[in-house]
Amino acid sequence: MTLSPREDCWNRIGGGGDRSCPELVTHVHCRNCGVFEAGGRALLDREPPAGYLAEWAAILAAETVPDPLRREAVVIFRIGAAWLALPAAVFVEISAPRPIRRVPHRTRGILLGLVSIRGEILVCVSLARLLHPDGPIGRADSRPASEAARLAVVRWDGRLWAFPVDEVLEVHRIHQGDLQDPPETGTAAAPLLIGKHLPHQGTTVGLLDPGLLFPTLERGTA
């Protein structure tokens, strides 16, 4: 039995119709029939409607305009006297401080050592040393100074990192329109890592740019 795909037989005499097609005895279902397969190919191979390609080309080429009302969740934390934030999406967990095992002959720089989290050994780094290479801005890169100290575990590009903080404030939702440009003063490293600043509860929170931060960590621990 030979039918043209244009006859749309599957909706008339096939599974979608009165099921009177004799080919159903052999094929059981229309999807097993060559006529149905040919109809599908004809549908995919047909010429697009007039203006279809140009319309989608314009949509894909259009510049994305940031929405000032779009809200993003960030985790605010403190290292020394500095309040900082990272997107909440990069955080895996906030845990109690853990013992940090030093790596022989690697006691300088941002690498603090190795830490065990749920049986997994992670590289532990010091954001204090990274942002202020001329001197720590707090005790977060040594032993915990208070009960508020925590160990943050984050993930970026499939890799886990751990770093100590003096305090974790909260998860806060920010409006893009609330962010401000960073001040011109500061350390040599900070402007490279802090994309924007956020006024919050009478202080200023530096919003770290993960796209700059984590590649810098990679280079600093290589």
C-alpha positions as CSV (number, residue, x, y, z in Angstrom):
1,M,0.0,0.0,0.0
2,T,1.5,3.3,-1.0
3,L,0.3,6.6,0.3
4,S,1.6,10.1,0.0
5,P,2.6,11.7,3.3
6,R,0.4,14.7,2.3
7,E,-2.7,12.5,2.6
8,D,-2.3,12.6,6.4
9,C,-3.5,9.0,6.5
10,W,-2.5,8.6,10.2
11,N,-5.1,11.1,11.3
12,R,-7.8,9.6,9.0
13,I,-7.5,5.8,8.9
14,G,-4.5,5.3,11.2
15,G,-4.1,5.5,15.0
16,G,-5.4,9.0,15.1
17,G,-8.5,8.1,12.9
18,D,-10.8,5.2,12.5
19,R,-8.0,2.6,12.5
20,S,-9.3,1.1,9.2
21,C,-5.8,1.1,7.6
22,P,-4.8,-2.4,6.7
23,E,-1.1,-1.6,7.4
24,L,-1.9,-1.5,11.1
25,V,-2.0,-5.3,11.1
26,T,1.7,-5.3,10.1
27,H,3.0,-2.2,11.8
28,V,0.7,-2.0,14.9
29,H,1.4,1.7,15.2
30,C,1.7,4.5,12.6
31,R,5.1,5.5,13.9
32,N,6.4,2.1,12.6
33,C,5.2,2.8,9.1
34,G,7.3,4.3,6.3
35,V,4.5,6.6,5.2
36,F,4.4,8.2,8.7
37,E,8.2,8.5,8.6
38,A,8.2,10.1,5.2
39,G,5.6,12.6,6.5
40,G,7.8,13.5,9.4
41,R,10.8,14.1,7.1
42,A,8.7,16.2,4.8
43,L,7.6,18.4,7.7
44,L,11.2,19.0,8.8
45,D,12.4,19.6,5.3
46,R,9.8,22.1,4.4
47,E,10.7,25.7,3.7
48,P,10.3,28.1,6.6
49,P,7.6,30.7,6.5
50,A,8.4,34.1,4.9
51,G,10.3,36.3,7.4
52,Y,10.8,33.4,9.9
53,L,14.6,33.3,9.6
54,A,15.0,37.1,9.7
55,E,12.8,37.4,12.7
56,W,14.8,34.9,14.8
57,A,18.1,36.4,13.6
58,A,16.9,39.7,14.9
59,I,15.9,38.1,18.2
60,L,19.2,36.4,18.8
61,A,21.2,39.4,17.7
62,A,19.4,41.8,20.0
63,E,21.5,43.1,22.9
64,T,20.3,41.9,26.3
65,V,19.4,44.9,28.4
66,P,20.0,44.4,32.2
67,D,16.8,44.6,34.2
68,P,17.4,47.0,37.1
69,L,14.5,45.4,39.0
70,R,15.9,41.8,38.6
71,R,16.7,40.4,42.0
72,E,19.6,38.2,42.8
73,A,20.3,36.2,46.0
74,V,23.8,36.8,47.5
75,V,25.4,35.5,50.7
76,I,26.9,38.3,52.8
77,F,29.9,37.5,55.0
78,R,32.7,39.2,56.9
79,I,36.4,38.8,56.7
80,G,38.1,41.0,59.3
81,A,36.4,44.4,59.0
82,A,35.4,43.9,55.4
83,W,31.8,42.8,54.4
84,L,31.8,40.9,51.2
85,A,29.2,38.9,49.1
86,L,29.1,36.2,46.5
87,P,26.1,34.9,44.5
88,A,24.2,32.4,46.7
89,A,24.3,29.9,43.7
90,V,28.0,29.2,44.2
91,F,27.6,28.2,47.8
92,V,27.5,24.5,48.7
93,E,27.4,24.8,52.4
94,I,28.5,26.9,55.4
95,S,30.0,24.7,58.1
96,A,31.7,25.0,61.4
97,P,35.5,25.6,61.2
98,R,37.6,22.5,60.5
99,P,41.2,21.8,61.0
100,I,43.3,23.0,58.1
101,R,46.3,20.7,57.2
102,R,49.2,22.7,55.9
103,V,50.9,21.7,52.7
104,P,54.7,21.4,53.1
105,H,56.6,24.2,51.5
106,R,53.4,26.0,50.6
107,T,52.9,28.2,53.6
108,R,53.0,31.5,51.7
109,G,50.4,33.0,49.4
110,I,46.7,32.4,49.4
111,L,46.9,28.6,50.0
112,L,46.1,27.8,53.6
113,G,46.1,24.0,53.2
114,L,43.7,21.2,52.9
115,V,40.5,20.6,54.8
116,S,38.2,17.6,55.0
117,I,34.5,18.2,54.3
118,R,32.2,15.2,54.5
119,G,35.1,12.9,53.7
120,E,36.2,15.0,50.7
121,I,39.6,16.8,50.8
122,L,39.3,20.4,49.5
123,V,41.7,23.1,48.9
124,C,41.3,25.8,51.5
125,V,42.3,29.4,50.6
126,S,42.5,32.8,52.2
127,L,40.4,35.5,50.7
128,A,41.9,37.9,53.2
129,R,45.4,37.4,51.7
130,L,44.0,37.5,48.2
131,L,42.2,40.8,48.6
132,H,44.9,42.4,50.8
133,P,48.2,40.8,49.8
134,D,50.2,43.4,51.9
135,G,48.6,42.2,55.1
136,P,45.6,40.2,56.4
137,I,42.5,42.1,57.1
138,G,41.5,39.8,59.9
139,R,42.0,36.5,61.6
140,A,39.9,34.5,59.1
141,D,43.0,33.0,57.6
142,S,44.2,31.6,61.0
143,R,42.3,30.0,63.8
144,P,38.7,31.1,64.5
145,A,38.5,34.3,66.4
146,S,35.0,33.8,67.7
147,E,32.0,31.5,67.7
148,A,30.7,33.3,64.7
149,A,33.6,32.1,62.5
150,R,32.6,29.7,59.7
151,L,34.1,27.7,56.8
152,A,32.4,28.5,53.5
153,V,32.4,25.8,50.8
154,V,31.7,27.0,47.2
155,R,31.6,25.5,43.8
156,W,32.7,27.1,40.5
157,D,33.1,25.4,37.1
158,G,32.8,22.0,38.8
159,R,35.5,22.6,41.4
160,L,35.0,22.9,45.1
161,W,36.8,25.5,47.3
162,A,36.8,26.2,51.0
163,F,37.7,29.5,52.7
164,P,37.3,30.7,56.3
165,V,35.2,33.7,57.2
166,D,34.8,35.6,60.5
167,E,31.0,35.7,60.2
168,V,28.2,35.0,57.9
169,L,25.4,37.5,57.9
170,E,22.5,36.3,55.8
171,V,21.2,35.5,52.3
172,H,20.1,38.8,50.9
173,R,18.2,39.6,47.7
174,I,19.5,42.6,45.8
175,H,18.2,44.7,43.0
176,Q,20.7,45.4,40.3
177,G,19.8,49.0,40.4
178,D,21.0,49.2,44.1
179,L,24.6,48.3,43.2
180,Q,27.2,51.0,43.0
181,D,30.6,51.3,41.4
182,P,33.5,50.4,43.7
183,P,35.4,53.3,45.2
184,E,38.6,54.4,43.6
185,T,40.6,53.9,46.7
186,G,41.6,50.4,48.0
187,T,44.2,47.7,47.6
188,A,45.7,46.7,44.3
189,A,43.9,43.4,44.3
190,A,40.4,44.5,45.4
191,P,39.3,46.4,42.2
192,L,40.1,43.3,40.2
193,L,37.7,41.1,42.2
194,I,35.0,43.3,43.5
195,G,32.6,44.2,40.7
196,K,30.1,46.4,42.5
197,H,29.3,47.6,46.0
198,L,26.0,47.3,47.9
199,P,24.9,49.6,50.7
200,H,23.5,47.4,53.5
201,Q,22.5,48.2,57.1
202,G,24.7,51.2,57.3
203,T,27.8,49.6,55.8
204,T,29.1,48.8,52.3
205,V,29.3,45.3,51.0
206,G,31.7,44.4,48.3
207,L,30.1,42.1,45.7
208,L,32.8,39.8,44.5
209,D,32.9,38.9,40.8
210,P,33.0,35.0,40.7
211,G,34.2,35.2,37.1
212,L,37.3,37.0,38.2
213,L,37.7,35.5,41.7
214,F,37.9,31.8,41.0
215,P,40.3,32.0,38.0
216,T,42.5,34.1,40.4
217,L,42.3,31.3,43.0
218,E,43.3,28.8,40.4
219,R,46.4,30.7,39.5
220,G,47.2,31.4,43.1
221,T,47.1,27.8,44.1
222,A,48.7,26.3,41.0
